[in-house]
Amino acid sequence: MRYAVFALAVMAAPAFAQEVEIAETINGQMEAFRGQDVVGAFAYASPLIQGIFGTPENFGKMVEQGYPMVWNPGPVQMMELRTVAGALWQRVRVADAMGRGWYLDYRMIEGPKGWLIDAVQLLPMQDLGA
């Protein structure tokens, strides 16, 4: 019995570490945006996203205009991490400046130096308060 519990713990450890690293990546980008550090925030984006926007300034403008709850985030809560069609998606709840909660899905990819954000989808439903 003890062996089975130990085996389960060993198998769960990499998944838990992955969840922690993904949360650190998303929170790191949110912190960079809180500090208006678009260069720092851009560093968390995948090569695909960096290629699309070209510069941290272009990326920052897109986030400021299209994702104001990420540009100036309130409390952030990691929800479920799941695999969809082979890709890892992290659901995140973030409050905007007015205290409204928004749900976003972050597609994550693993790069040579850690996890990167490869896409963000704003989900259609928001909740009414923080």
Helices and strands as residue ranges (DSSP letters): H 2-34, H 38-42, H 47-53, H 56-66, H 68-71, E 76-84, E 87-95, E 101-111, E 114-127
